[in-house]
Amino acid sequence: MASFKIDGGHQLNGSITPQGAKNEALQILCAVLLTSEKVTVDNIPNIIDVNKLIFILGELGVKIEKHSPNSHTFQANEINLAYLESANFKKDGSSLRGSIMIVGPLLARFGKGYIPRPGGDKIGRRRLDTHFEGFIRLGATFRYNREEYFYGVEAEDGLKGTDMLLDEASVTGTANIIMASVLAKGTTTIYNAACEPYIQQLSKMLNSMGAKISGVGSNLLTIQGVSSLRGCTHRILPDMIEIGSWIGMAAMTQSELTIKDVSWKDLGQIPDVFRKLGIQLEKRGDDIYIPQQESYEIQTYIDGSVLTVSDAPWPGFTPDLLSIILVVATQAKGTVLIHQKMFESRLFFVDKLIDMGAKVILCDPHRATVIGHNRQSQLKATKMTSPDIRAGISLLIAALSAKGTSMINNIEQIDRGYENIENRLRSIGAKIERIDN
């Protein structure tokens, strides 16, 4: 198990380019199962979670040609469906939450899809009902082995288009149902669909393969089923969560930083939420430029009441950046309420920040109030453990700003979502070292 040793309190400088989006990659890679033709995917993030999914695809019989660490060609023309009921798959699939999205494509193309209860971050309940209720509405039969936590759906006579209203705007649920619907007979409408840029990217990719999806970018999708899909080439967007991480890091370390090629049109509210914390950032072409700032002040509402930053389905603010916002607020002037609506365990990492001297009140599992230091008191270095991907990067940002040397254990959690992070941070002046224990 590896650790990061971080000598904090140093300003950074230079430019950094975000990796490909993890959450898009997991959807796009599952979609290669929908065709027997070659699919080339570029800007794939070379991270643990994505590489686990690529491994699972290989075990399923997908032919994989690796052009570079970030570009692969996939061909699913000889799928080994027996792997789905093997002990190896039960172990491989349970270690990655994104593996749930292989079910829709397999069900659509082969009439069956199985998955063990998937893993991922321990950030609270992440139910799968939306996925399977959608498959059932399309005509699949559902079964669940409680002893082995093993799910299965089957449709011997194929899937049939239908109208459905999702009980929640689940991103992975929407992606899975879209992939199941594109090969169903007839027309499917999905209302209350997630409409994140990554769902839009998946829909655009499928349309380039011959699917007929309309309403892309809205919460009402109409999908006219087709008999087969062809191959394509697709490029993954830059990771908006990583972009937000670098904005927060620049503010906390009082650094001048340029974030390259961010795809501004797909960032939604992210720049504005950081501006509400008082952070200056400029649009320069498709880059974000963050000037060095001595201090930043949290805005209030028009009536003077305390600002609340909360998560919501797109185009609301992404829950994956609330941990970053919370850390950044610890050195701001002013007070902010962080309201994490979706996951009840994601704010529990604040005890580490309190150990570092931050003024954070954990109101309940979903809400925390941050009273900013206004740079009057620097965070203190400490030893800590990364509980999940987003808390891990938040603690890393805190350590980079803290006085002294910090240690972060269990950094495999950070590696799951951030590619080659220590070398990229060192390139802009961070004092960070990976230690293999």
Order of alpha helices (4+ residues) and beta strands (2+ residues): beta-beta-alpha-beta-alpha-beta-beta-alpha-alpha-beta-alpha-beta-beta-beta-alpha-beta-alpha-beta-beta-beta-alpha-beta-alpha-beta-beta-beta-alpha-beta-alpha-beta-beta-beta-alpha-beta-alpha-alpha-beta
